[in-house]
Amino acid sequence: MLSNASKYAVKAMLFLMLHATDKNKIGAKVIAKELDIPEPFLAKLLQQLVRSQFLSSTKGPKGGFYISKENAQNNVCDILTVIDGQELFNECFMKLDKCDEQNPCPVHYIVADFKESLYKKFKAQNLKQFAEEIDVNTKFLEVKTDR
């Protein structure tokens, strides 16, 4: 359901929530290495998030990416929508063009509740809450250990 771009964007945002501040910005190269994401692809995603005001950045020798207090209030659903578009939660699970309530695909009603539940949870949870769950509930974000 989620594209690699969305998965990478969320992973990068959570990594930044846990490791970066406005005083300690992190560059795309470091994030890409730590999360094992192709750097050119990640750099484009991060710039897209900056343009959409979901992420902050500064240029220069001490530049890089970070998440401001305002950025941290954005919900996960809006971030996914910026990357994958409005249809992310509405598209057919089987990727059929004409699937809808009037013309359902074979799994339409099986996944409908799941998709709605997922959408509501992503809409209700902001980045700060997501990151707090990683710390508090011992969920982890996989990073390379050779830091």
DRENLUMRO-691350 format. One line per 8 residues: number of its first residue (from 0); their letters; for each residue x, y, z of C-alpha. Coordinates in Angstrom, 1 decimal. Each point is the difference from the previous one (the first is absolute). Layout:
BEGIN
NUM = a = X Y Z ~ ...
***
This chain:
BEGIN
0 = mlsnasky = 0.0 0.0 0.0 ~ 2.8 2.5 0.9 ~ 2.5 0.7 -2.7 ~ 3.8 -0.2 0.7 ~ 0.0 3.8 -0.2 ~ -2.5 0.3 2.8 ~ 1.7 -2.6 2.2 ~ 3.4 1.8 -0.5
8 = avkamlfl = -1.6 3.4 0.7 ~ -1.5 -1.2 3.3 ~ 3.1 -1.9 1.0 ~ 2.1 3.1 -0.7 ~ -2.4 2.3 1.9 ~ 0.0 -2.3 3.0 ~ 3.8 -0.2 -0.1 ~ 0.2 3.8 0.0
16 = mlhatdkn = -2.5 0.2 2.9 ~ 2.3 -2.3 2.0 ~ 3.4 1.4 -1.0 ~ -0.2 3.5 -1.3 ~ -0.8 3.4 1.5 ~ 0.2 3.6 -1.3 ~ 3.5 0.1 1.5 ~ 1.0 -3.5 -1.3
24 = kigakvia = -1.1 -0.3 -3.6 ~ 0.6 -3.2 -2.0 ~ 0.9 -0.2 -3.7 ~ -1.7 -2.2 -2.5 ~ 3.2 -2.0 -0.5 ~ 0.1 -1.0 3.7 ~ -3.8 -0.8 0.1 ~ 0.3 -2.1 -3.1
32 = keldipep = 2.9 -2.0 1.4 ~ -1.5 -0.5 3.4 ~ -3.3 -1.2 -1.4 ~ 1.4 -1.8 -3.1 ~ -2.0 2.1 -2.4 ~ 1.4 1.0 -3.5 ~ 1.4 3.6 0.6 ~ -1.2 1.7 -3.2
40 = flakllqq = -3.6 -1.4 0.5 ~ 0.0 1.1 3.7 ~ 1.3 3.5 -0.9 ~ -2.9 0.5 -2.4 ~ -2.5 -1.2 2.6 ~ 1.5 2.3 2.7 ~ -0.1 3.0 -2.3 ~ -3.7 -0.8 -0.8
48 = lvrsqfls = -0.7 -0.1 3.7 ~ 1.8 3.3 0.6 ~ -2.0 1.7 -2.9 ~ -3.2 -1.3 1.6 ~ 1.0 1.3 3.4 ~ 0.1 -3.4 1.7 ~ 3.7 0.2 0.6 ~ 2.5 2.8 0.6
56 = stkgpkgg = 3.5 0.5 -1.4 ~ 2.9 2.4 -0.2 ~ 2.8 0.2 -2.5 ~ 3.7 0.4 0.7 ~ 2.8 -1.7 1.9 ~ -2.2 -0.6 3.1 ~ -3.1 -0.5 -2.1 ~ -2.3 -3.0 -0.3
64 = fyiskena = -3.4 -1.2 0.8 ~ -2.0 0.2 3.3 ~ -3.5 0.0 1.2 ~ -1.3 3.2 1.6 ~ -2.6 0.0 2.7 ~ -2.5 1.0 -2.6 ~ 1.1 -2.8 -2.4 ~ -0.4 -2.5 2.8
72 = qnnvcdil = -3.7 0.8 0.3 ~ -0.7 -1.2 -3.6 ~ -2.0 -3.2 -0.2 ~ 1.5 -3.0 -1.7 ~ -2.9 -0.2 -2.4 ~ 0.7 3.4 -1.5 ~ 3.7 -0.9 -0.4 ~ -1.0 -3.2 -1.9
80 = tvidgqel = -2.4 2.0 -2.1 ~ 2.8 2.4 -1.0 ~ 2.1 -2.9 -1.2 ~ -2.6 -2.3 -1.6 ~ -2.9 2.3 -0.7 ~ -3.6 0.2 1.0 ~ -0.9 -3.5 -1.3 ~ 2.3 -1.8 2.3
88 = fnecfmkl = -2.8 -1.1 2.3 ~ -2.7 -0.1 -2.7 ~ 1.6 -2.1 -2.7 ~ -0.9 -3.6 -0.5 ~ 2.0 -2.5 2.0 ~ 0.4 -2.1 -3.2 ~ 0.8 3.2 -2.0 ~ -3.0 -0.4 -2.3
96 = dkcdeqnp = -1.1 3.3 -1.6 ~ -3.7 -0.5 0.2 ~ -0.4 -1.3 3.5 ~ -2.5 1.9 2.2 ~ -3.1 -0.6 2.1 ~ -2.1 -0.6 -3.1 ~ 2.6 -2.2 -1.7 ~ 2.0 -1.7 2.7
104 = cpvhyiva = 3.0 -2.2 -0.6 ~ 0.1 -3.4 1.6 ~ 1.8 1.3 3.2 ~ -1.7 3.4 0.2 ~ -2.1 -0.7 3.0 ~ 2.6 -2.1 1.7 ~ 2.5 2.9 0.1 ~ -2.4 3.0 0.2
112 = dfkeslyk = -0.2 0.0 3.9 ~ 3.8 -0.5 0.2 ~ 0.7 3.0 -2.3 ~ -2.4 2.2 1.8 ~ 1.5 -0.9 3.4 ~ 3.5 0.6 -1.3 ~ -0.9 3.3 -1.4 ~ -1.6 1.1 3.3
120 = kfkaqnlk = 3.0 -1.1 2.0 ~ 2.5 1.8 -2.3 ~ -2.3 3.1 0.1 ~ -0.2 0.0 3.8 ~ 3.7 -0.4 0.7 ~ 2.6 2.7 -0.5 ~ 3.7 -0.5 -0.4 ~ 0.7 0.9 3.6
128 = qfaeeidv = -2.4 -2.7 1.2 ~ 1.5 -2.5 -2.4 ~ 3.5 0.7 1.2 ~ -1.1 -0.2 3.7 ~ -1.3 -3.5 -0.7 ~ 3.4 -1.0 -1.2 ~ 1.6 1.2 3.2 ~ -2.7 -1.0 2.5
136 = ntkflevk = -1.3 -3.3 -1.4 ~ 3.4 -1.3 -1.1 ~ -0.9 0.0 -3.6 ~ 3.1 0.4 -2.1 ~ 1.1 1.7 -3.1 ~ 2.6 -2.1 -1.7 ~ 3.3 1.8 -0.6 ~ 3.4 -1.1 -0.9
144 = tdr = 2.1 -0.7 3.1 ~ 3.4 1.1 -1.3 ~ -0.6 3.6 1.0
***
